[in-house]
């Protein structure tokens, strides 16, 4: 199921604090950006946050699965995005905390 416009609208309300917030639809989902820095993705109305070696353990401790890309031939490739905790979509403080981690991971990757 592709990402719904309603989910993207709700996400924009939640992440209003992100500087230069925007989304860009791609491959049935959407990339989530701060200016030109992609820090999250949305697929099937689920949010995945950028993770790296410095933050992956926090996701793993919570049982938050990585996003796995599946191509047309069924090959799988895990990506550096992890399922966001549910509270990110419900609690502004949790959203700031977890999105801050994702933005930092995206910045480290860019560097």
C-alpha positions as CSV (number, residue, x, y, z in Angstrom):
1,X,0.0,0.0,0.0
2,X,1.5,3.4,-0.9
3,X,1.8,6.1,1.6
4,X,-1.4,8.1,2.1
5,X,-1.8,11.9,1.9
6,X,-3.5,11.8,5.3
7,X,-0.5,10.2,6.9
8,X,1.9,12.7,5.3
9,X,-0.3,15.6,6.5
10,X,-0.3,14.2,10.1
11,X,3.5,13.7,9.9
12,X,3.9,17.3,8.8
13,X,2.0,18.5,11.9
14,X,4.1,16.3,14.2
15,X,7.4,17.3,12.7
16,X,6.7,21.0,12.3
17,X,9.8,21.7,14.4
18,X,12.2,20.3,11.8
19,X,14.0,23.1,9.9
20,X,13.2,23.0,6.2
21,X,10.8,20.1,6.6
22,X,9.6,18.6,3.3
23,X,8.6,15.3,1.9
24,X,9.2,13.9,-1.6
25,X,7.3,11.0,-3.0
26,X,9.4,8.1,-4.3
27,X,8.9,4.4,-5.1
28,X,5.4,4.3,-3.6
29,X,6.6,5.9,-0.4
30,X,8.2,9.2,0.6
31,X,11.5,10.6,1.7
32,X,11.4,13.0,4.7
33,X,13.9,15.8,4.6
34,X,15.3,18.7,6.6
35,X,16.3,21.0,3.7
36,X,18.2,18.6,1.4
37,X,19.1,16.1,4.1
38,X,17.0,12.9,4.1
39,X,16.5,11.7,7.7
40,X,13.5,9.4,7.4
41,X,11.3,7.6,5.0
42,X,7.7,6.6,4.9
43,X,6.2,3.4,3.4
44,X,2.8,1.9,4.0
45,X,2.0,4.7,6.4
46,X,4.9,3.7,8.7
47,X,7.8,6.0,9.6
48,X,11.4,4.8,9.5
49,X,14.2,7.0,10.9
50,X,17.8,7.1,9.8
51,X,20.1,5.1,12.0
52,X,23.9,4.4,12.0
53,X,26.5,2.7,14.2
54,X,26.0,5.3,16.9
55,X,22.2,4.9,17.2
56,X,21.3,1.4,15.8
57,X,21.6,-0.2,19.3
58,X,18.9,2.0,20.7
59,X,16.5,0.8,18.0
60,X,17.6,-2.8,18.4
61,X,17.0,-2.6,22.2
62,X,13.4,-1.6,21.5
63,X,12.9,-4.3,18.9
64,X,12.5,-1.8,16.1
65,X,13.2,-3.5,12.8
66,X,15.3,-2.1,9.9
67,X,13.6,-1.2,6.7
68,X,14.4,-3.9,4.1
69,X,14.2,-3.0,0.4
70,X,12.9,-5.7,-1.8
71,X,13.5,-5.5,-5.5
72,X,11.4,-6.9,-8.3
73,X,13.3,-10.2,-8.2
74,X,12.7,-10.6,-4.5
75,X,16.2,-9.8,-3.4
76,X,16.4,-8.1,-0.1
77,X,18.8,-5.3,1.1
78,X,18.6,-3.9,4.6
79,X,18.8,-0.1,4.6
80,X,20.0,2.3,7.3
81,X,16.5,3.2,8.4
82,X,14.7,1.8,11.4
83,X,11.1,1.7,12.4
84,X,10.2,4.7,14.5
85,X,8.9,4.1,18.0
86,X,5.1,4.5,18.2
87,X,5.5,7.4,20.6
88,X,7.2,9.5,17.9
89,X,3.8,9.9,16.3
90,X,2.0,10.6,19.6
91,X,4.4,12.6,21.9
92,X,6.1,15.8,20.8
93,X,9.0,15.3,23.2
94,X,9.6,11.8,21.9
95,X,9.4,13.1,18.3
96,X,12.1,15.7,19.0
97,X,14.3,13.2,20.7
98,X,14.2,10.4,18.1
99,X,14.1,12.8,15.1
100,X,17.1,14.5,16.6
101,X,19.0,11.2,16.6
102,X,17.9,10.6,13.0
103,X,19.1,14.0,11.9
104,X,22.4,13.5,13.6
105,X,22.9,10.1,11.9
106,X,22.0,11.7,8.5
107,X,24.5,14.5,9.1
108,X,27.2,11.9,10.1
109,X,26.5,10.0,6.9
110,X,26.7,13.1,4.8
111,X,30.1,14.1,6.3
